[in-house]
Structure formats: C-alpha cells, structure tokens
Amino acid sequence: MKQRTTIDRMVKLGMLTALSIILVYAIHFPIFPSATFLEYDMADVPILIGTFLYGPWWGLALTAVVSVLQWLLVSPQSLWVGAVMHFLATGSYVLVAGLIYQRSKTPTAALIGMALGAVTQTLMMIPMNLIFTVHFFGVPREAVVALLPTAIIPFNAIKTVANSILTFLLYKRVAKLFENAIVKPKMLSNE
C-alpha cells in the first residue's frame, strides 16, 4: 500500500513538473519595456500547488527538478546560472509559503504564506541579481543597481503576486482532482 502511495505521489509530482515546463515554454512575456529580459511566466503555480499538496520539502524538490529542466529545455542560454537563480528564488518562496501552510491548512494561512513567500523571493532577487547578473552575465553593477527599483524589484513583486493569486484560485480544484489515486491497485483474479 505504501509503495502504491509513493508511486501515486511521484506520478502527480511528475504531472506538476510537466505542467510547469509547458507553462514556462508557452506563456512568457516581458512586463517592463526597459527590461525585456525579465519575462513573466506561470511556472511557479504548479510548484506552489505541489508544495501545498505535499509539503515544503516536496515543493523544494519540485523546484529543483523544474529549475534543471527549464535550464536544459527552455532557456539553455542562461546556462546553469539561470537554474541556480530560479531554484534559490522559487525555493525561498516555496519554503516560506509551504512551512506556514503546513502548520495550519487554511485559506488564511495559504494567503499569509504566499504573501510572505512573495516578499522573500522579491528580496532574494536583489542580492542574486547583484551577484549573478554582474559576475556571470557581465552586466555592469551600476546598470543592475539602476534597474533594481525601476524593473527588478517591481517585476518580482508583480510576478509573485500574480502567481500567488493564480495558485489561490486553482489550488482547491487541483487538490480535488488529485484526491483520487492515479495508480490503481490491480484487481485480484480468482484463478
């Protein structure tokens, strides 16, 4: 029984991973004309749903898998740096939101968790851009500092709030779909 439950969970996490990759591939667009390299995508929505369904550590594992697959399949030009930035940014969001929701599985806890997770991710992206964008992508530090208040911080705030709203609206529907086991026990024959 436990093995079937584990397999069922892995299948569902695999479905959320695939959905995350499809979303980042199919829906992405810049929000600020001054920083077209910052593109909104909904890849974090399935990750957050997985976090609320299975807990923060599964959400972090989902983030790691999606980060690597996104690097390899969608944006190889960002090299490993993009995967690391995505993992640290989304991972911080997932841990904060997931740990709060895990303590009290209520809509209020979900909203508080996502709000604090959104703030955490937005703040996390400040030093990450100052480190990774400057040292690995070769953008002058002055240019990154200038973009922080006009593009980077507002972009991350908008992205995390939009993904939080989508997650809040979709979570219960997905949870209801995931209530049933995907991996069914085999019928025993009387042979």
ABEGO torsion letter per residue (X at the ends): XAAAAAAAAAAAAAAAAAAAAAAAAABBBBABAABAABBBBAAAAAAAAAAAAAEAAAAAAAAAAAAAAAAAAABAAAEAAAAAAAAAAAAAAAAAAAAAAAABBBAAAAAAAAAAAAAAAAAAAAAAAAAAAAAAAGBBAAAAAAAAAAAAAAAAAAAAAAAAAAAAAAAAAAAAAAABBABBBBBBBBX
